[in-house]
Amino acid sequence: MMRFALIAGIALGAATTAQAATDIQTVESENGFTAWLAEEHSIPFVALELRFRGGASLDEEGKRGATNLMVGLLEEGSGDMDARGFAAAAESIAANFSYDVGDDAVAVSARFLTETRDEAVDLLRQSLVEPTFSETALERVRAQVLSSIRSDVTDPDTLAAESFAKAAFGDHPYGSPYIGSLESVAALTREDMQTALHNAIAQDRVYVSAAGDITPEELSQLMDDLLSDLPETGAPMPEDVDVQMQGGETVVPFDTPQSTVVFGHEGIARDDPDFFAAYVMNHILGGGGFEARLMQEVREKRGLTYGVYSYLVPKDHGPVYMGRVASANDRVGEAVQVIRDEWARMAEEGVTEEELERAKTYLTGAYPLRFDSNAAIAGILVGMQLDGLDPEYVLTRNDKVEALTVEDINRVAKRLLKPEALHFAIVGQPEGLQEVSAPGQ
């Protein structure tokens, strides 16, 4: 068992700081499951987080949206309970469950009281192992998904993201919305839900964390009770995709007074040794709010937008480096050019000592504030596991930030930033940017 202290400074006003020490433990169960635990007994409450690697990328060919629809049905009835019965059972013990899906993982979150822990775990297990997928629930949730898809067709932000994803990932699952299309979702059957469940919710891809009023011994037993009836293996993971974007613009015509833009190119994997330097570099370029270069150049100096930002997206099978901006149709061309110029300037000139020190001050000061509740701690710990980090990362993370030099940042900027490959997916009626130049559009 690994144990160490996590010292988290919690800001309480301008002049007061409270510090809380939390022991993080690695817990092994009799049946071979592993969890990270932040044990804290002052409140009789537990936050439990499960992640199943794979997510919507495991959709079978022709079944796009199956995993998303399946996850939406997990709290719509299990065992001998329908949706109303499941909700009433959870409410009667003050338990809360949530289920979500993304490109790379299915997320399951549970919050429950110590005194009703056994009942809550049994109810959660039932939802994962014995969902009913009744036709009534299937049609109700399907209708909700179809309504969302229809709404997305009129949402410029969604259209821009979908256009960018298609250009970046092509026919890989990342290249299409994991929610599915009207046609694919309409065709999904109850049998497809059972298949999607077994493909995505399995023992060989689960990550577990807990925070709160539970001992290692109790968590060990909880994992065996909760997870041992799941299939031992799920579907194979999808292939990696080689993100090779062509620079330029893709314009999706849309009747709106301003254009919405998603831009980017190939990114950097989370386990790359240069990821940390890339993260800090991005904070200076586009991730640091009003002090970031993009915000200064596009908004503050030129008034071209209310906001512009960039961010690393280290997807499991094809990382990208992305950003977003919106601007009036007659000014979006200028915004695009300024972003491209700043991308090139960062690649060529790098950052200054002053910019790096300012970024370090913010990033090291903000990090401990994330650990402000059991739920937040459990979420952070399970995310660290998915990222392949060691438990000690919470202690060494700020040291890694402080150790970075200007030379480190500038070297990674030259490696990562590719102005010639920067692609802009633009939804609107941008003046002077009417050509569709991306492949596959």
Secondary structure, DSSP 8 states (H G I E B T S, - for coil): --EEEEEEEEE-SSS-EEEEEEEEEEEE-TTS-EEEEEE--SSSEEEEEEEEETGGGG--TT-TTHHHHHHHTTTSEETTEEHHHHHHHHHHTT-EEEEEE-SSEEEEEEEEEGGGHHHHHHHHHHHHH-B---HHHHHHHHHHHHHHHHHHTT-HHHHHHHHHHHHHHTTSGGGS-TT--HHHHHT--HHHHHHHHHHHS-GGGEEEEEEES--HHHHHHHHHHHHTTS-S--------------SEEEEEE---SEEEEEEEEE---TTSTTHHHHHHHHIIIIISGGGSHHIIIIIITT---S-EEEEEE--TT--EEEEEEEEETTTHHHHHHHHHHHHHHHHHH---HHHHHHHHHHHHHHGGGG--SHHHHHHHHHHHHHTT--TTHHHHHHHHHHH--HHHHHHHHHHH--GGG-EEEEEE--TT-----STT-
